[in-house]
Every structure is written in C-alpha cells, then in structure tokens.
C-alpha cells in the first residue's frame, strides 16, 4: 500500500490514469463478445492464447521470467482467473452485457466473508450492511422477463463474480506472502491454462473471417493483455481502495458500448440493481478504516 503522502501526488495520479485506461479496455469486451458469431469457449480460447503471448512477450522483453515455477497460491490465483473469464464470456453470450458485468462486480460481497476467514480480520456491521445491499441489488436482475437463456446467463454472471472474488483474494495473498514475485505471472498462467482447457472443444469447426480474427487479436492483445499490464503498473502507485473506485469505470462503460454498438438495452431493474451495486461498493470502499478491508478489483 502506498504511503499516505502519495495522496494527490503525481505518482498517485499516474496510477489512477493507468487503472482507468485498463478499465476502459476491459469495458470493450461486452460489445465484441456479443458481435462475434463464435461460441463462448472459442472466444475464451483465442482471446486467452493471444493474451498469454502478449503479456509473456512484454515480461520477457523487460528481462523478467514470464513462466516461473508456480506455487499453490499462484495456481489458485490462475485457476480462479480462468473461471472468471469463462463464466463472464458465457454470461455475456446468454444474458445482457449489463447483467453480466454488474453481477461480476458483486465480487466484494463474497470477499466480505472470505477475507476475514483467511486473514483473520474481524467482521464488522458495515460488512454485513454491504452484503445485504448487494444481495438485494442482485435480486433485481432476476425480476421481470427471464427468457430461457437469461436465467443461466445471470447465474453465470454470479459465478464470475465469485471467481473474481477468489482471484482477487489469492492475488492479494500472493502479494503479501511472496512480495518478490511479480503477480503478473499468475495472469499469464491463468490465460495459458484457459487456452489449453478450451482448445479441444474450441478447435472443432474453428474458422475465422479476417474481421473476426482482427477482433480476437484486439481482445487478446489490448482488452486482456495490455489492460492487465496497465493495471499491474497502476497498482504500484494506488491503494486498493482507489483501484476499486477507478475500476468501476468498466461496469459503467461496458453496457454503454453495447447499447451504441448493437442497441441492446438493459432492463430498468438491471440498471437499478447495477447502480445499487456500484454505489454500495463505492460507499464500502471509501468508508473503509482498515487497510485489510481494501479490495483490489480487476475485470474480465
């Protein structure tokens, strides 16, 4: 965590700009996943394969080791990361982009209970209040019209939020217990494992037009690869709380790109639920009194 003296400093401003740029790139995923006429596993495979090559190449160019021997924490971090990506892509295919991203951003409610058990931090009344508000907000996504694909998509959105919580927690523990290791290696491993896992199903009947190949290259190089490099660099200058607030830019922009791109309109209930989730996260993060209650958040 940066020194409090960094607040308002050029270093903190630089960190906020880097995380905001990462969130901007993350937010474009909904639109491109929607327009690609490919299955969720095919998109996940191609995007993660390209992302693996992109991030590993940058780390290697900088003189680092992109594929160090992974420990248990690194494997747990990579596994939860790949679960987050698969569930998010599938959720975006089956429900609205707004539902998928807002439900994924419910991750802090799981961390409220998971983090105290792992770190020993006490559970406070404000923690329970945040959970109650977010659970109520999540319920709004399941109101109104639920088509045959929408309900599974919403449930996958909830699952992506749980995976995001586990990814965030293991990433945080890795930073604490192995400060000498670059956490970006877990991102590389997660993308590689995801590509290998999806390959058998994704490669069956896998063919691309030049436009589709270009979209997948963009998703792998920029929306995942460059975005996580920017996020990793920005986190060196920011507290986790500042990263949470800045990272919510992704949830705001994602459904906007989809609306202007293909005209998909989230329901009024989903918009209300999304605003409740974002507002609760902002309140919970900004009112945090303990360093251990700060939650870094990354997107899919």
N, C-alpha and C positions, 0 to 999 in steps of 0.2 A: 504493500500500500504506500503511495507516495506521501512525502512529508506534507503536513497541513500547510506549510508555507508555499506549496506549489499552487494552492488555490488561486485562480485568477492570473497565474503566471503564463508566459509564452509556452512553457512546456505542457501545462495542462490544456491550453487552448489547442496546441498541436495534437495532443492525444484525443481530444473531443472531435476534432476535424477528421482524424484517421478513422475513428469508430463510426462517425456519421457517414463517411464515404463507404465503409464496409456495409453498413445498414442499407445504404442506397443501392448497392449492388445486390445484396441479399433480397431486397424487396422486389426485384425484377423477376424472381423465379416463378411467381404465380402465373403471370401472363404467358411466359414461354412454355411452361409445363402444360398450360391449357391449350395452346395453339399447336403443339406438336402432336401429330397423329400416331403416337407410339404408346406402348404400354408403360406402366409405372416402372417396372423392372428394367426395361430397355433404356428409359431416360436415366434412371439411377445408375445403371452400369456405365453408360457412355460419359455422363457428367463426372462421375467419381474417378473414372480412369483418366480422363483428361486433367482433372484437378490433382490427382496423385503426381502425374508427370510435371505439372506446372509448379506445384509447391516444392517437390523434391528437387527440381532443376534450380529454383531460386536458392534454396538452402545450400545445395552443392556449390553453386556459383559463389556464394558468400563464404565458403570454406567450412560449412557445417557438415553434420552427418545426418542425412535425411532418414536413414533406416537403422537407428541404434537398436541394440537388443532390448526388447520391451520387457518391463516388469509387470506385475499383476495390476497395478494401478493404471499403467499405460494401456494394457489390454482391456480393462474395464471401461476406460475412457473411450477407446476406439470402438468397442462394441456398442456402447450406448449412443455414440455418434452415428454409427451406421444405421442403428434402429431409428434414430430421429430422422435421418434423411429418407429412408424407405417409407416410413409412415407418413411423412409430410408430402412426399410426391404422390403417394397413393391417395391421401386425403384430398389433395388439390384436384386430382382427377375425378373424385367421386362426389365432392361437395363444392360449395363456392370457395373461391380463394380467400374471401374474408373469413369464413368459418374456419378454414384450415389454419390460417396464420394467427387468428385471435385465440383459438383453442391451444395452439402450440405455446403462445405466450402466457398460458396459465401455469407454466412450469414453476414459478415461485411458490405456489400453494403447496406443492409436494415438498419443496425444499424446506418449508416451514417445519415439517415434521421429520424429514430425513436428516437435515443438518444437525439439529440438536443431538440426535442419537449417535451420529458419527463423531462430532467434535466436542460433545459434552456441554454445549451452550444451553442455557435454561430456556424453557418455553414460556413466552410472555402473553399477556392478554391481547396485545396488539397483533401477535402472530395469529391467534385464533380468530380475531376480528377480520384479518385479511383473508384467511381461508374461507370464512363464512361468506364474505362479499364475493369472492371469486367463484365459489361454488354456485351461488345464486346467479351470477352472471353467466356461467357456463350452462345453466339450465335453460336460459333464454334461447340458446342456439338450437334447442330441441323442441321449441314451441312452433306452432304454425304448421306449414306444409312440410312433410317429410316424405320425400319420394323413396323408391326402392334403393337408390344409390346414396341418397343424402345421409341417412342414418349411419350406415357403415363408414361413410366418409367423415362424419362428425366424430364417431368413436375412434377412428384412426387419428384424427386431429388431437383427441385427448391423449392417445398413446404417444404421439410425437411430443406432446408437452411433458409427459412422464420421462421419456427418453432424454429430452433436453435437460430436465432437472438432474437426472443421473449423470449425464455428460458434464454438466456444469459443476456438480459436486465432486466428481472424480478429477476433473481438471483442476479444481481449486486445491484438492488434497495433494495432487501431484506437484503443484507449485509450492506447497508448504513443505512437503516431505522430501522432494527432490529438486531443490532450487537450482541445482547445477544443470539440470536437463531442460532443453528447450521444449515447451509444451506443444509446439507446432508438429513435433514428430508423431504425437498421438493422432493429430488430424490427418497426417499423411497415411499412417497405418489404418485409420478408420476408412478412408477413401479406398485404399488398396483392398482391404478385406471386403468392402461392399462390392467393388467391381468383380472380385473373384466369386463372391457368393451369387451375384446376379448373372454372371456370364453364361452358365448352362441354359437358363431359360431365355435370357435376353438375346442370345445369338441365333436362336431359331427364327428363321424368316426375317432377320435383321437387315434391312436395306434402307438407304437414305437418299433423298434428293440433295443437290448442292445446298439448297436453302436450309433443309433440316440439319445437315452436317454443320453448317455455319452457326445455327442456333445452339447446337450441342457443344460446339467449340467455345462459344461465348459463355455458356453456363459453366463449363468446366474451368476455363482459364480465368474468367473475370468474376462470375457470380459466386463461385466457391473458392477457387484458387487465390486470386488476388485479394478477394474480400477477407479471407481468413489471415492472410499475411498483413493486411492493413489493421485488422482487429488485434492481432497479436502485438503489432508495433504500438498501437494506441494504448493498450492495456499497461504498457510500461510507464505511462505518464498519468494514468487516471486511477481513481479509486473505483472499486467495483460498483458502488452506488451510482457514480457518474456514468459508468458504462451501461447500467440498466436503463437509466433515463434516456441516454442517447440512443441506445439500441431499439427503443420502442418506435423509432422512426420507421423501421422496417414494417411493423404491423400497420402503421398509418398509411404508408405508400403502397404496399402490396395490393390491396383491393382497388386503389385508385388507378394503378397501371392497368389492371384487368378491366375495370369499367371503361376506360378510354380506349383500350385495345380491342375488346370484343363485346363491350356493352353489358357485361354481367353485373347485375345489381344485387347486392346483399340485402336480405330482408331487414325490415325495421327492427325486429327482435335481435338479429345478429349485430346490427350496428349498436344498439343499446348495450348488449352484452359486451361487445368489444370495447366500448367506451368505459364501461364499468371495470373491466379487467385492467385496461391501461391506467385508469385513474387510481385503482387500488394499488397497482404496482408502484406508481409514482409516489403515492402517499406513503406506502410501506417503506420504500427505499429512502425517500428524503427525510422521513422521521426516524430513521434508524439511529440508535445511540451507541451500538456496539459495532466494532469493526467486523466481528464474525458474522453479523447478520446481513452483511452486504453480499449481494448476489450478482456475479457477472453473468451476462446473458448473451448468447450468440444465436444466430439464426440459421435456417436451412435453406 
